[in-house]
Amino acid sequence: MATLTDQASLLKRVDGLERELERLKRDLLHGLVSLRPQAAASRPSLFGSVRGGDVTEGMIEEAKQDLFRDLRDL
């Protein structure tokens, strides 16, 4: 039968292994998160963002109306 000191030493080793496993899990999860692509990359310019040709004055006015609501809507 194992002595008390042998049991204590085994428990310390098991505890150390559990800690190491937790660290490895954490590092693995951090590595997986960093591999995911970024949600949205910032654009330094809007060049090429609008399909089809030139932006007309009508398109600009429509966008303004969609963005800035009339005070009566509040």
C-alpha positions as a printed NumPy array, in Angstrom:
array([[  0.   ,   0.   ,   0.   ],
       [  1.248,   3.456,  -0.869],
       [  2.345,   5.67 ,   1.95 ],
       [  0.856,   9.058,   2.7  ],
       [  3.801,  10.911,   1.175],
       [  3.552,   8.851,  -2.02 ],
       [ -0.139,   9.715,  -2.301],
       [  0.553,  13.408,  -1.7  ],
       [  3.254,  13.369,  -4.355],
       [  0.898,  11.697,  -6.838],
       [ -1.81 ,  14.257,  -6.093],
       [  0.663,  17.088,  -6.719],
       [  1.644,  15.537, -10.044],
       [ -2.004,  15.121, -11.067],
       [ -2.702,  18.727, -10.089],
       [  0.245,  19.894, -12.167],
       [ -0.945,  17.879, -15.161],
       [ -4.46 ,  19.325, -14.824],
       [ -3.036,  22.853, -14.823],
       [ -0.933,  22.102, -17.868],
       [ -3.979,  20.728, -19.703],
       [ -5.96 ,  23.864, -18.887],
       [ -3.128,  26.049, -20.19 ],
       [ -2.946,  24.006, -23.39 ],
       [ -6.714,  24.286, -23.884],
       [ -6.565,  28.044, -23.353],
       [ -3.681,  28.446, -25.793],
       [ -5.463,  26.306, -28.37 ],
       [ -8.649,  28.345, -28.097],
       [ -6.729,  31.613, -28.356],
       [ -5.02 ,  30.259, -31.464],
       [ -8.346,  29.313, -33.066],
       [ -9.809,  32.736, -32.379],
       [ -6.866,  34.494, -33.963],
       [ -7.213,  32.341, -37.114],
       [-10.749,  33.613, -37.832],
       [-10.982,  36.229, -40.564],
       [-11.682,  39.765, -39.475],
       [-15.359,  40.73 , -39.631],
       [-14.939,  43.893, -41.656],
       [-11.787,  45.389, -43.018],
       [-11.648,  49.157, -43.021],
       [-11.45 ,  50.824, -46.389],
       [ -9.244,  53.838, -46.877],
       [-11.369,  54.879, -49.867],
       [-14.836,  54.167, -51.249],
       [-13.451,  53.847, -54.769],
       [-15.06 ,  50.826, -56.411],
       [-17.774,  50.454, -53.776],
       [-20.607,  51.595, -56.037],
       [-21.449,  49.345, -58.944],
       [-22.501,  50.491, -62.306],
       [-21.062,  53.877, -63.075],
       [-21.362,  57.41 , -61.886],
       [-23.237,  58.457, -58.786],
       [-26.037,  60.789, -59.729],
       [-27.381,  63.759, -57.772],
       [-30.623,  61.834, -57.313],
       [-28.771,  58.953, -55.67 ],
       [-27.038,  61.383, -53.308],
       [-30.307,  63.074, -52.333],
       [-31.999,  59.726, -51.777],
       [-29.138,  58.585, -49.553],
       [-29.322,  61.827, -47.569],
       [-33.05 ,  61.377, -47.03 ],
       [-32.509,  57.78 , -45.866],
       [-29.718,  58.817, -43.534],
       [-31.112,  62.056, -42.125],
       [-34.792,  61.673, -41.274],
       [-37.162,  64.582, -41.361],
       [-37.888,  66.221, -37.984],
       [-41.569,  65.41 , -38.403],
       [-40.713,  61.689, -38.158],
       [-39.435,  62.126, -34.613]])
